[in-house]
Amino acid sequence: MAVILVVDASVALKWLLPEPDSEAALDLIGRAVLAAPEMMVVEVANALSTRIRRRELTPLEVRTSLADLHAIHVDYAADRELASAALSLAADLGHPVYDCLYLALAIDRAAMVVTADRRFVSAVDAHPYLAGRVKLLHDLPGVS
């Protein structure tokens, strides 16, 4: 049975742009079944838009990056199917629903969330029965 990893937008951005831990993020492609809520694409697009405003990327570079994201095989789940569980998780954790969509998907798929968001990891690890469900990218075993 293939390992399923739910990847968030912070990991997806590392696929597209040279950032710390980009190599580790790229190592995940083909190593596991990658899954994410559909919203991840919008989160990535928003982050890329910010890079345009900061004059770090051109509009052409951003369009190319988004096309590159679409070329990576990710099993996207409908946000509306995760929203209720994500809302409950957000209330339990005192954490944004956006991040909890990834956690809801991981729970549904018996998977782990991989992120670069330390605050999200800390919030989940402080919870008695959710601890360990979210891992930092660079702490994942077997990634460079």
N, C-alpha and C positions, 0 to 999 in steps of 0.2 A: 504494500500500500504506500502510495506516494505521500511525502510530507507536505502538508499545506501550511503556508505562511501568509498571514494577512499583512500586507504592506501598506504603510500610510504615505501621505504626500511627502513627508520629510525624506523618506527612502526613495520615492519616485523621482524627486528632484535631483538626488545624487546619481541617478541613472543618466540624467540629461545634462548636468552641469558639473564641472570640476569643483568638488567640495571635499572637505575632510570626510573620509570613509566612503568616497565614491567607488573605490575598487571593491570594498566589501559589499556594497549595494549591488554592483554589477555581478558579483559572484553568486548572488541569489538567483539570477535569471538562469533557468534551465536546471537548477539544483533542487527546486521544489515547485509544487503547484502554487502559483501566486494568486492571491485573491484580494479584493478590495471593494468597498462600497463604490457605487458609481460616482459619488460626490468627490472622490479622490481626484478625478480629472479636473473638476472645477477648482479644487484647492490648488492643484499644480498650476492651472492657468492663472489663478489669482497671484500666486507667488511669482510667476514669470512676468506678469503685468507690472508688479512692483519693481522688478529688475529693469523694465523699460523706463519707468518713472525715475529711477535712480541713475539712469543712463549707463547701466552695466551691460545691457543687451539691446540689440536693435529689434524692431518689430519683425524683421525677417528671421533673425536668430530665434525669436520666441515661437514663431509659426513652425519653424523647422523642429524645434524642441518638442512642441506639442505633437507634431506628426511622428517624431521618434517615439514618444510615449505610446501612441496608438499602435505602433509596430511591435511593441512588447506584449507578449501574451499574458494577460491578467484576466482572471475569471471575475467579472464585475457582478455584484449583487445589487438589486434594486434597493435604493435608500428607504423607500416607503415600507418595505418588508422588515427593515431593521429599526425603524424609527421608534416604535413602542418600547422595544427592549433597550434601545440606546437611551431613551428618556429615563427609564427606571435605573439604569446603570449610572447615568449622570446624577440623578438624585442621591443614589447610594454613595457615590464617590465625591460629590461636590465638584464635579469636573464638567467641562463643556460637552454638550451632546455630540458635537462634530467628532471629537476624538472617540467618544463612546460608540459611535457607529462602527468603528473598526473593531472594538472590543465585542460588540454584539455579534458581528459577523464571525469573529474568532470563536466565540462560545458556540454559535450555531454550527460551525464546521469542525468543532473539536480541534482547533488550531491555536497558534500563537500569533500575537501581533508583533511585528518588527517595526521599530521606530528609531528616530534620532532625538525624540522629545523626552528629555530627562524628567520633566515635570509630570508627564503622563505616566511614565514608569513608576515614579515615586507614589503617585496617587493610587495606582492599582496595587502596588506592592504593600501599601499600608492597609489594604482591605483584607479581612480574614479569609475569605474564600476565593478571592480573585488574584491573590498574590501569585506571581510567576506567569501570568497570562500575557504580559507585555514585556518584551525584552529590548534593550538597546541594541542597535545594529552591531556595534563593535563588541558586544558581549556574547553574541550568538556563536555557539561552538562551530568551528570549521570554516569561519569566514576570515579572510585576510585582513 
